[in-house]
Amino acid sequence: MNKYKFFPIVLLACIASGALATKLDLVPQSGHSAEVNSVAFSPDGKTLASGSADKTVRLWDVATGKEIRTLNGHSERVNSVAFSPDGKTLASGGYDTRIKLWDVATGKELRTLEGHLGSVMSLAFTLEGKAIFSGSMDQTMRLWDVTNGTQLRTFKSPCGGVLGVSLCPDGITLASTSYDKIMRIWDVATGKELRQFERHFYSVRSVSFCPDGKTLVGLFGNTTIRQWDVASAKDVKSFRNRSGMVQTVVLSLDGRTLAGGTPENTITLWDISDSRELRLLEGHSDVVRTVAFSPDGKTLASGSLDKTIKLWDVATGRLLSTLN
């Protein structure tokens, strides 16, 4: 009889020591358990990466909508994910101040980049993929060597955490947005600040270079989309979202279409040439936090506070699949 009395104690001890935890980890999990903060397509458009407040990064098969694997390693929410140009490496940045590099094929963690003193908000690989830029709430951007994890350069934003970074298509300059409401252009080779854009009443929350590298498109405050001339740092044009506020924007790789996620649970698509609203995508049940175009511009991915990722046909606005 005694052995049966002691069984619950042994079981609890095993769980506490982690003896059963390994087996429990093998149970397949599907979908994020908290808001989705970042999505990114692989260069071939076949894989989607997502980062979430549930502290995980997940890889998805775009064609089937099935989860490929879950990448665990961050101790806090994941704010940003980015693929290397060859698609073999994935980078993730989190509230834990760390950047992690992952092998896409195996899901193995390659290395952790440590040095930031604040949450990592944005990531961008260099054109050749040998280094990566990171923007952080510690008021710096940093350039890291991907092969050995060493820090190559620090770009210091005088005041205000860095919200977003965008690398010019020529790889020579970098744009940054920050909480001090100033957008800056930097020389990648030297780390020198080249110019500042006029201080805005609101922060520029996200920014993208146009394909020609001569203009920038970004979200000004939470209602206005603006386009700037890089050389003069002057406004070219601006327009407002007729449907209401905007949470984030992203430009397609061909520079023709702009997508914006909104607090109204929708995504708006615009023709960037004439600021014309093309269509409104409805389907999420909460705020849309992140959007990303596939490399060919035919598919849009959106991530939301509703814990799901949705894939959309850009040409028709049709919902293709929900990843959860």
C-alpha positions, 0 to 999 in steps of 0.5 A: 500500500505504501508504494501507492501513497508515495506515487503522487509525490514521486510524480510531482518531484519528476515534474519539478525536476523537469524529467517529464517536461522534455516529453511535454515539449514534444507535444505539437503546438499550433499557433501563437498564444499572444499577439503577433508583433512581426511577420516576414516572408523568406526571399523565395516567398515560401516561408513566413516567420512570425514573432509574438508576445508569447516569446516565440518565433514560428515558421509557417509554410505559405502554401499550406498554412501549416506551422513548420516549427516553433523557435524558443529562446527569447525570455520576453516578447518578440518585436521583430523578425527578418530573413537574411537575403539568402533565406538561410538565417532568421533574426529575431529581436525582443523585449529581452534586449537580445537578437537571436540568429536561427538556422531556418532549415533546422530551427537551431539557434546559431548565436545570440547578439548581446549589447543593447540595453533596451528592447530591440524594435527593428532589424534589417540585414545588409545586402550581402547578408553578412551583417545586420542592423538593429534598432533599440529603445536604448537610443542606439542602432547597432551593426553586427557581424552575423558570422561571429556575433561581434558588434561592428558599429554603434549609431547613436540617436541623441534622444528617443528610442529607435522605432524602425530602420530601413536600408536603402536599396544601394546599401550605402545609407540607412534611415531610422525613426525614433521617439524624439520625432526626428527621422535620420539618414546615416552613412552605413560605412562610417556610422555618421549621421548625414541629415535630419528631417524636420522635427515632426509633431508626431513620431514617424512610426515606420518607414520604407525606402522606395526602390529608387532609393530617392524617396521614403514612405512612412507613417506619420503619427497614426493617421497620415502617410507621408513621402519624403525626398531623401536628398532634400529631406523635404515632404513630397506628398502626404495623404490620410487614411479615410478609414481612420487610424493606422498602426503600421505601414509597409511598401511592396518591393516594387514600390507600387503598393502600400499596406497599412494595418489599423486599430479597426482590425482592418488592412488598407491597400493604397496605390502609392503613385496617386494615393488612391485607396485600392481596397479594404481587407477585413477579417481580423477581430482585433488590432492589426500590428504588423503587415508584410508583402511577399517578394513578388507582391502578390500576397500580404501577411498580417499579424494581429492582437487576435493572435492570428496571422492572415494571408491575403491575395493583394490583387483581389483582397481575398483571404487565402488562409488563417495561420493559428 
